[in-house]
Amino acid sequence: MIRKEEGFGLYVIITRPTLSYTTIAEQCVKLGIKMLQLREKHLDDRHLLKVARELRQITKGTNTKLVINDRPDIAALCDADYLHLGQDDIPIEEARKIVGNMKIGLSTHSIAQAKEALTKNPDYIGFGPIYPTNAKAKPDPPVGTEQLKQVVEFSSVPVVAIGGIFPENIEEVLSAGATSIAMVRHLMQTEFFTECAKMIIERIENYEYSTSICS
């Protein structure tokens, strides 16, 4: 079980943002956000690498770690801090041949997948979608907060809760013990990224976890 201070807090995922990539990255650095993932499946390779390198320039040497989704080649070329792999991506052991000792996170969508992922020694796992979401073209069925609570309790690495999380339901996610929370639509579909992010950061930091969770 991971202590609160070992979690990532707000985990920002950039995908089809209203604001520019660089503006979001700059604000993440200013806010001290620990994890910033680039997830842009619609970009061609050259554009994706260009954006990744721009984000790397902004985040390098800061407390904001750059995560590249799906693409070990892009992650290696831009010298990212983390690679994030999904269930349908190349296996983590194959990705290691490209990214070496770079930290890697794995997506999981069930308790069985979470347990299997942990045998691969990832640096964190994503778990979700917690709620129904249309952030992906083919979303997995929602897992709910009860399963999230179970995964948080048995995981030896940070668990990033993701999927359909908004201010109106984040309390339920926090009450399940989540100390790392990814948000997409709430932060990407607004011109007020900084204000929205600040509010979520405060909600997470000020939440009083029970003594039986993350202790």
Phi, psi and omega per residue, in radians:
M1 nan 2.346 -3.043
I2 -1.623 2.346 3.079
R3 -1.214 2.744 -3.110
K4 -0.983 -0.752 -3.079
E5 -1.220 -0.241 3.111
E6 -1.570 -0.171 3.105
G7 -1.336 3.021 -3.104
F8 -1.640 -0.216 -3.035
G9 1.254 -2.330 3.113
L10 -1.357 2.151 3.140
Y11 -1.874 1.974 -3.059
V12 -1.630 2.290 3.088
I13 -2.032 2.090 3.115
I14 -1.543 2.065 3.039
T15 -2.650 2.082 -3.104
R16 0.805 1.028 -3.052
P17 -1.304 2.629 3.026
T18 -1.219 -0.740 3.093
L19 -1.523 3.008 3.135
S20 -1.283 2.737 3.107
Y21 -1.001 -0.780 -3.069
T22 -1.197 -0.638 3.109
T23 -1.079 -0.779 3.130
I24 -1.111 -0.776 3.134
A25 -1.071 -0.763 3.135
E26 -1.073 -0.714 3.137
Q27 -1.213 -0.636 3.093
C28 -1.072 -0.738 3.115
V29 -1.107 -0.791 3.139
K30 -1.086 -0.628 -3.107
L31 -1.463 -0.131 -3.130
G32 1.288 0.424 3.110
I33 -1.153 2.311 -2.996
K34 -1.378 -0.583 -3.015
M35 -2.268 2.228 3.110
L36 -2.280 1.954 -3.103
Q37 -1.814 2.355 3.024
L38 -1.690 1.975 3.135
R39 -2.246 1.552 -3.098
E40 -2.256 1.492 -3.053
K41 -1.267 -0.305 -3.069
H42 -1.515 -0.201 -3.103
L43 -1.413 2.520 3.028
D44 -1.264 2.891 -3.002
D45 -1.019 -0.747 -3.094
R46 -1.143 -0.745 -3.139
H47 -1.176 -0.716 3.138
L48 -1.074 -0.779 3.134
L49 -1.129 -0.687 3.116
K50 -1.065 -0.817 3.135
V51 -1.127 -0.767 -3.137
A52 -1.017 -0.741 -3.137
R53 -1.221 -0.590 3.065
E54 -1.127 -0.732 3.112
L55 -1.176 -0.639 3.120
R56 -1.109 -0.697 3.115
Q57 -1.056 -0.669 -3.100
I58 -1.324 -0.691 -3.024
T59 -1.574 -0.332 -3.064
K60 -1.052 2.299 3.129
G61 1.410 0.123 3.121
T62 -1.937 -3.137 3.090
N63 -1.442 -0.066 3.135
T64 -1.592 2.020 -3.111
K65 -1.558 2.336 3.135
L66 -1.577 2.217 3.136
V67 -2.007 2.295 3.064
I68 -1.871 2.240 -3.094
N69 -1.494 2.351 2.938
D70 1.294 -0.592 -2.857
R71 -1.929 1.657 3.099
P72 -1.081 -0.548 3.133
D73 -1.158 -0.780 3.113
I74 -1.160 -0.711 3.128
A75 -1.043 -0.738 3.139
A76 -1.202 -0.738 -3.081
L77 -1.187 -0.529 3.136
C78 -1.720 0.037 3.124
D79 1.038 0.856 3.136
A80 -1.186 2.889 3.082
D81 -1.470 -0.597 -3.089
Y82 -2.407 2.663 2.890
L83 -1.977 2.436 3.072
H84 -2.048 2.233 -3.100
L85 -2.041 2.450 3.075
G86 -1.667 3.105 -3.108
Q87 -1.134 -0.465 -3.108
D88 -1.732 0.030 3.122
D89 -1.437 3.075 3.129
I90 -1.120 2.616 -3.105
P91 -1.045 2.664 -3.095
I92 -1.040 -0.630 -3.127
E93 -1.187 -0.535 3.072
E94 -1.310 -0.682 3.114
A95 -1.067 -0.603 -3.132
R96 -1.046 -0.494 3.133
K97 -1.177 -0.362 -3.130
I98 -1.737 -0.773 -3.023
V99 -1.735 -0.077 3.115
G100 1.118 -2.203 -3.073
N101 -1.584 0.212 3.092
M102 -0.986 2.506 3.113
K103 -1.204 2.541 -3.064
I104 -2.338 2.366 3.026
G105 -1.926 2.631 -3.114
L106 -2.176 2.361 3.058
S107 -1.413 2.457 3.056
T108 -2.406 2.626 -3.046
H109 -2.271 0.228 3.096
S110 -2.815 2.878 3.109
I111 -1.091 -0.703 3.131
A112 -1.091 -0.757 3.115
Q113 -1.133 -0.654 3.129
A114 -1.112 -0.765 3.131
K115 -1.132 -0.702 3.109
E116 -1.144 -0.740 -3.130
A117 -1.057 -0.683 -3.101
L118 -1.130 -0.408 3.100
T119 -1.270 -0.246 3.137
K120 -1.572 0.008 3.128
N121 0.999 0.912 3.065
P122 -1.313 2.933 3.101
D123 -1.503 -0.338 2.980
Y124 -2.869 2.891 3.017
I125 -2.205 2.556 2.972
G126 -1.649 2.546 -3.142
F127 -2.390 2.182 -3.132
G128 2.868 -2.981 0.070
P129 -1.294 2.412 3.120
I130 -1.181 -0.747 3.119
Y131 -2.162 2.903 3.071
P132 -0.986 2.478 -3.103
T133 -2.578 2.633 3.017
N134 -2.036 0.342 3.134
A135 -1.201 -0.334 3.078
K136 -2.040 2.658 3.141
A137 -1.102 -0.692 3.130
K138 -2.241 1.381 -3.084
P139 -1.230 2.619 3.042
D140 -1.353 2.811 3.094
P141 -1.082 2.528 3.134
P142 -1.115 2.480 -3.112
V143 -1.654 -0.424 3.125
G144 1.417 2.918 -3.060
T145 -1.390 -0.369 3.133
E146 -1.196 -0.756 3.075
Q147 -1.181 -0.660 3.086
L148 -0.996 -0.778 -3.135
K149 -1.033 -0.733 3.134
Q150 -1.102 -0.768 -3.113
V151 -1.160 -0.727 3.099
V152 -1.020 -0.668 -3.075
E153 -1.246 -0.611 -3.097
F154 -1.717 -0.184 -3.073
S155 -1.307 2.424 3.104
S156 -1.646 -0.033 3.114
V157 -2.270 2.849 3.126
P158 -0.978 2.477 3.101
V159 -1.958 2.068 3.141
V160 -1.638 1.937 3.084
A161 -1.318 2.360 -3.071
I162 -2.591 2.639 3.011
G163 1.914 1.829 3.047
G164 1.188 0.423 -3.105
I165 -1.604 2.221 -3.127
F166 -2.388 2.954 3.129
P167 -0.936 -0.580 -3.066
E168 -1.305 -0.283 3.117
N169 -2.155 0.055 -3.074
I170 -1.125 -0.482 3.119
E171 -1.058 -0.682 3.126
E172 -1.146 -0.646 3.130
V173 -1.198 -0.747 3.103
L174 -1.120 -0.669 -3.116
S175 -1.191 -0.325 3.068
A176 -1.418 -0.067 3.091
G177 1.749 0.073 -3.111
A178 -1.207 2.244 3.085
T179 -2.013 0.043 3.074
S180 -2.323 2.084 -3.034
I181 -2.304 2.133 3.119
A182 -1.683 2.421 3.098
M183 -2.331 2.468 -3.129
V184 -2.061 -1.299 -3.015
R185 -1.032 -0.723 -3.078
H186 -1.048 -0.557 -3.083
L187 -1.754 -0.458 -3.081
M188 -1.545 -0.512 -3.062
Q189 -1.703 0.757 3.133
T190 -2.597 2.639 3.018
E191 -1.544 -0.107 -3.080
F192 -1.912 0.918 -3.089
F193 -0.984 -0.860 -3.055
T194 -1.037 -0.814 -3.116
E195 -1.121 -0.753 -3.137
C196 -1.149 -0.743 -3.135
A197 -1.127 -0.744 3.121
K198 -1.013 -0.743 -3.116
M199 -1.100 -0.749 -3.136
I200 -1.188 -0.729 3.113
I201 -1.013 -0.761 3.135
E202 -1.134 -0.684 3.123
R203 -1.082 -0.737 -3.126
I204 -1.226 -0.814 -3.074
E205 -1.166 -0.563 -3.074
N206 -1.601 -0.052 -3.117
Y207 -1.258 2.332 3.138
E208 -1.663 1.764 3.120
Y209 -1.267 2.557 3.131
S210 -1.174 2.747 -3.082
T211 -1.152 -0.307 -3.140
S212 -1.493 -0.149 -3.098
I213 -1.972 2.332 3.053
C214 0.987 0.646 3.135
S215 -1.854 nan nan
